[in-house]
Structures are given as structure tokens and as C-alpha cells.
């Protein structure tokens, strides 16, 4: 977030909490979507050229955009405060429940309810539900003024569980449970190494870079310089990386989106339901167990988001780039991005419904606010 965003943090109203740059984020995202579609449909050979720029199945343009997007936020994290998050079982246990039990089960149910007659799309959506978010959620959380340190811990926790559980959950939701219920079955064959590679690239690299930047920056010139001079300069890179990633995604998949609009609409319906239900349920749970607004927001966005990079890579690797499963994976972020941007504004609006902090929590939050840039 930009410095002006933080300066308006105490003003009433959701919109007042965002800087001019952030306030018009939906407009910039809309323009990025249109630009991506226009580039993909008007520049001959662009999609083939972008597809060709890969290393071991990883799209370099998308990887660049995601790393550029995540690094500034992770550079802002106060890593010396992470222990306050890891000790908070009221946050960690609900996060594990929502991400690894509720989320996959809800996507399985929605996929079968809305796409029972379209098995390829149904399978693709279930794969999206299994890939818990470890990347873009950090930006949404920051825009909604969630707990930055909590977000760093929860996405790292999701990363570990993703490596361990993704394959087993894929077998459970695509083979065992459908067979138990008398439904048609599918399967995926993805190694823990492939999942670990995705986690390393899209979370490990920016996390290590952010940690080292803060550590050596503060050691060399002090915290005042780091947070007062350095962070305001790199902060806008998060927005630029986000917009660049959206342009590339839409340029890569422009043909599929424009040539199959009714299929895209069918896939979009359960996704809209999923994102709204996961976010709303998580916010209500945070409120019910008396979490602060900041940690409830972090809980909600980490539960609602998905790791679309992994979902798309698995769908393409198992079923092929032109498969319905791959299209469902691609539609995931195209629906997720505008929906979660909208939920940023809803989050800021509902902030007043959450309980006031204790004096200790308020003092800690005031100290944290001075660190934001």
C-alpha cells in the first residue's frame, strides 16, 4: 500500500482508507483485463510467444509478475513479530479448518451442484479448490488493512500443508468420495516435488527476498530509513506487478475466454458462490471468536483465495493445455481477482462491527501502524 493509504487509516468509511491509487484499483484491474484481451486477440502469435517463455513448465512472465507483486508486501512484514501470530491458536486452528477441510469440501459440492453435466470443468474446479492461496492473497490482505504478519504466517502454513496434502486430497475428492457416493471418478497424478516447486517459486523466493531486504536494510541504515525511505519507493511495485500479471493472464487465455463465453459463465457461477461463501463464513467466524478486525480479515482472505498458479499447472500437466480442466483453472483467477478486490471494500466497510481492541492490542496496533508505509 502507498504511504497515503496509511495516513488515512483512521478516517471513517472504507473508501477513505485507501489512497487515490488504491481507491481506483477496480478501474486499473478492469483496464488491465481489457488490455490483455485486446493484446491476445490483435497481436498475431503473442499467445504462442508467451507460452514459449517457460522454464520447466513455469511461465516466466507470470512468475515475474507474481514475484514483483509479492516482494514489496513481504518486505514490509515485521518478522520480529511473527511469534505473536504463531502463538495465537484462535487464528491458526480456524485457518487450518477453513483451508483444508471446509474449502475443498465446499468447492467439491459446488462443482457437482452446478457442473454435474460437465465433468472436465467440474474436475478443474475441484483442483482449484484444493490449491490453497499462497500468493495474491497477500496483496488483498494488505489493501484491506489486515494483519500483515499473520498473513505471512498463514500463507507459509498453507505452503507446507499444500506440499503434504495436495496429492492425498486430490485422490480423496476425485476418486474415493465420488466412488463412495456413486458418482463418476477422475484422478490426478502430481508429485510432491511439483507442488514444492510451485511453492518455492511463488512464495519462497519473495519471502526470502523480503526477509533479507528488511534484515540487511535495517542493519545498514536503521529502521527509520528502511520504513521511511525505502519501503515507500518499492511499495507501488506490488500494484504494478498485479496489473502486469492480469494483462499476461488475459492475453494468454483471451481466445478461450472470448470463444467460449457460455462455458466461462457456467464455470463462473460456482466460483462466485465459493469466493463469497468462504470469505463471508471466515469473517463471521472471526467475529464470533472475538478476533480483531485485522486478523479476521487475514483469516477471510487466506481462506477465500486459491493458488491458481498450481491449479493451472496441474490441470495442464495432467489433462493438457486445451482441456476443459485447464480452462476451469484459468477462469479461477479471472473471477477471483475482481471478486476479492470488491471484498476489500466490503472488509473496510464492516470494520466497525468488530469488537474494540483491548488497551494492549490497541497499543500494539498503533505501533504497527507507524511501521506501515
Residue pairs with C-beta under 8 A, 6 or more apart in sequence:
1 19
1 22
1 142
1 143
1 235
1 238
1 372
2 19
2 21
2 22
2 232
2 235
2 236
3 19
3 232
3 235
3 373
4 19
4 20
4 21
5 17
5 18
5 19
5 22
6 369
6 372
6 373
8 16
8 17
8 18
8 19
9 17
9 145
9 369
9 372
11 17
13 348
13 349
14 345
14 346
14 347
14 348
14 349
14 351
15 23
15 345
15 348
17 145
17 348
18 25
18 143
18 348
21 236
21 239
22 143
22 239
25 143
25 239
25 341
25 344
26 338
26 341
26 342
28 239
28 243
29 242
29 243
29 246
29 337
29 338
29 341
30 338
32 243
32 244
32 246
32 247
32 250
33 246
33 250
33 334
35 247
35 250
36 246
36 247
36 248
36 249
36 250
36 251
36 254
37 250
37 251
37 254
37 257
37 258
39 46
39 247
39 250
39 251
39 254
40 46
40 47
40 250
40 251
40 252
40 253
40 254
40 255
41 254
41 255
41 258
43 251
46 251
47 251
47 252
47 254
47 255
50 59
50 61
50 248
50 251
50 252
51 59
51 252
51 321
53 59
53 60
53 61
54 60
56 197
57 313
57 316
57 317
58 197
58 198
58 201
58 313
59 248
59 252
61 244
61 248
62 245
62 248
62 249
62 309
63 201
63 202
64 241
64 244
65 241
65 242
65 244
65 245
65 248
66 135
66 136
66 202
66 206
66 241
66 245
66 309
67 202
67 205
67 206
67 241
68 237
68 238
68 240
68 241
68 244
69 135
69 136
69 139
69 237
69 238
69 241
69 242
69 244
69 245
70 135
70 136
70 138
70 139
70 202
70 203
70 206
70 210
70 238
70 241
71 206
71 209
71 210
71 234
71 237
71 238
71 241
72 231
72 234
72 235
72 236
72 237
72 238
73 138
73 139
73 142
73 148
73 210
73 238
74 138
74 152
74 206
74 207
74 209
74 210
74 211
75 209
75 210
75 213
75 214
75 231
75 234
76 142
76 148
76 210
76 231
76 235
76 371
76 372
76 373
77 148
77 149
77 152
77 210
77 211
77 214
78 148
78 149
78 214
78 368
78 371
79 149
79 152
79 211
79 214
79 215
81 149
81 368
82 149
82 152
82 153
84 149
84 364
85 91
85 92
85 147
85 149
85 150
85 152
85 153
85 154
86 92
86 153
88 150
88 295
90 289
90 290
90 291
91 150
91 154
91 291
91 295
91 298
91 299
92 153
92 154
92 157
94 282
94 285
94 286
94 289
94 299
95 154
95 157
95 299
95 302
95 303
96 157
96 161
98 278
98 281
98 282
98 285
98 299
98 303
99 132
99 158
99 161
99 302
99 303
100 132
100 161
100 165
100 169
102 278
102 281
102 303
103 129
103 132
103 278
103 303
104 126
104 129
104 130
104 169
104 173
106 129
106 274
106 277
106 278
107 125
107 126
107 128
107 129
107 130
107 270
107 274
108 126
108 129
108 173
108 177
110 125
110 270
110 273
110 274
111 121
111 122
111 123
111 125
111 126
111 129
111 270
112 122
112 183
113 270
114 266
114 269
114 270
114 273
115 121
115 122
115 125
115 266
115 267
115 270
116 122
118 263
118 266
118 324
119 184
119 186
119 324
120 319
120 323
120 324
120 325
120 327
120 328
121 263
121 266
121 267
121 324
121 325
121 327
121 328
122 328
123 174
123 186
123 319
123 324
123 325
123 328
124 267
124 311
124 315
124 319
124 323
124 324
124 325
124 326
124 327
124 328
124 329
125 267
125 270
125 271
125 328
125 332
126 173
126 174
127 170
127 188
127 311
127 314
127 315
127 325
127 328
127 329
128 271
128 306
128 308
128 311
128 328
128 329
128 332
129 173
129 274
129 306
130 166
130 169
130 170
130 173
130 311
131 162
131 166
131 306
131 307
131 308
131 310
131 311
131 314
132 158
132 161
132 162
132 302
132 305
132 306
132 307
133 155
133 158
133 301
133 302
133 304
133 305
133 306
133 307
134 155
134 158
134 159
134 162
134 199
134 202
134 203
134 307
135 155
135 202
135 203
135 307
135 309
136 242
136 305
136 308
136 333
136 336
136 337
136 340
137 151
137 155
137 301
137 302
137 304
137 305
137 340
138 151
138 152
138 155
139 238
139 242
140 301
140 305
140 340
140 341
140 343
140 344
141 147
141 148
141 151
141 297
141 298
141 301
141 302
142 148
142 151
142 238
143 341
143 344
144 297
144 301
144 343
144 344
144 347
144 348
145 294
145 297
145 347
145 348
145 351
146 294
146 295
146 297
146 298
146 301
146 347
147 292
147 294
147 295
147 297
147 298
148 368
148 372
150 294
150 295
150 298
150 299
151 298
151 301
151 302
152 207
154 298
154 299
154 302
155 203
155 302
156 203
156 207
158 302
158 307
159 199
159 203
159 204
162 195
162 199
162 307
162 310
163 192
163 195
163 196
163 199
164 192
166 190
166 192
166 195
166 310
167 188
167 190
167 191
167 192
167 195
170 187
170 188
170 190
171 187
171 188
174 185
174 186
174 187
174 188
175 185
175 186
175 187
178 184
178 185
178 186
179 185
188 314
188 318
189 318
190 314
190 317
190 318
194 313
194 314
194 317
195 310
198 307
198 309
198 310
198 313
199 310
202 307
202 309
202 310
214 226
217 225
217 226
217 230
218 226
221 230
227 371
227 373
228 373
231 373
232 373
235 373
246 337
249 330
249 333
249 334
250 257
250 334
252 330
253 327
253 330
253 334
256 264
256 327
256 330
257 264
257 330
257 331
257 334
260 327
263 324
263 327
264 327
264 331
264 334
267 327
267 328
267 331
267 335
268 331
268 335
271 331
271 332
271 335
271 336
271 339
272 335
272 339
275 304
275 335
275 336
275 339
275 340
275 343
276 339
278 300
278 303
278 304
279 300
279 301
279 303
279 304
279 340
279 343
280 300
281 303
282 296
282 299
282 300
282 303
282 304
283 296
283 297
283 299
283 300
283 347
283 350
285 296
285 299
286 295
286 296
286 297
286 299
286 300
286 354
287 296
287 353
287 354
287 355
290 355
291 299
291 354
292 354
292 355
292 357
292 361
292 365
293 350
293 351
293 354
294 365
296 354
297 347
300 343
300 347
301 340
301 343
301 347
304 340
304 343
305 336
305 340
306 332
306 336
308 329
308 332
308 333
308 336
311 329
311 332
312 326
312 329
312 330
312 332
314 329
315 323
315 325
315 326
315 328
315 329
316 323
316 326
316 329
318 325
319 325
319 326
320 326
356 362
357 365
